[in-house]
Amino acid sequence: MPTSEVVELPPAETEIVKEHLGDLARVGKLGLAGMQERTNLIGGTLTAQSEPGKGSTITIELPA
């Protein structure tokens, strides 16, 4: 069974990511399809689960 690891960014890096996400969204580079494409390009897998009233979970597993 594969193990999962959560990686948390330091606050300064989180702010940089947030700034760039806005830029990407303006040019249409975000979304589930884009996430799937990028995950596949680096040999990973993406799964999405959603339940009405409970939200969604997106899991990306990448090779070590």
C-alpha positions in Angstrom: 0.0 0.0 0.0 1.5 3.4 -1.0 2.1 5.9 1.8 1.2 9.6 1.7 3.2 12.6 2.7 1.9 16.0 3.3 4.3 18.8 2.4 3.6 22.2 4.0 5.2 25.4 2.6 6.6 28.1 4.9 4.4 31.2 5.1 6.7 33.2 2.8 6.6 30.6 0.1 2.8 30.2 0.5 2.4 33.9 -0.4 4.5 33.5 -3.5 2.4 30.5 -4.6 -0.8 32.4 -4.0 0.5 35.4 -6.1 1.4 33.1 -9.0 -1.9 31.2 -8.9 -3.8 34.4 -9.6 -1.6 34.9 -12.7 -2.2 31.3 -13.9 -5.9 31.6 -13.4 -6.1 34.7 -15.6 -4.6 32.8 -18.5 -6.7 29.6 -18.0 -4.0 27.4 -16.6 -5.8 26.0 -13.6 -8.5 23.4 -13.2 -8.8 19.7 -12.7 -7.9 18.9 -16.3 -4.7 20.9 -16.0 -3.8 19.2 -12.7 -4.4 15.8 -14.3 -2.2 16.6 -17.3 0.7 17.9 -15.2 0.5 15.0 -12.8 0.6 12.5 -15.7 3.6 14.3 -17.2 5.7 13.6 -14.1 4.5 10.0 -13.7 2.0 10.5 -10.9 -1.7 9.7 -10.4 -4.5 12.1 -9.6 -7.8 10.9 -8.0 -10.8 13.1 -7.1 -13.6 12.2 -4.7 -16.6 14.3 -4.1 -19.7 13.9 -1.9 -22.6 16.3 -2.0 -22.6 18.4 1.2 -19.3 17.1 2.3 -16.8 18.6 -0.2 -14.1 17.2 -2.4 -10.8 15.6 -1.9 -8.1 15.7 -4.6 -5.2 13.3 -4.1 -2.0 13.4 -6.1 0.5 10.6 -5.7 4.0 11.2 -7.2 6.8 8.7 -7.6 9.6 8.9 -5.1 
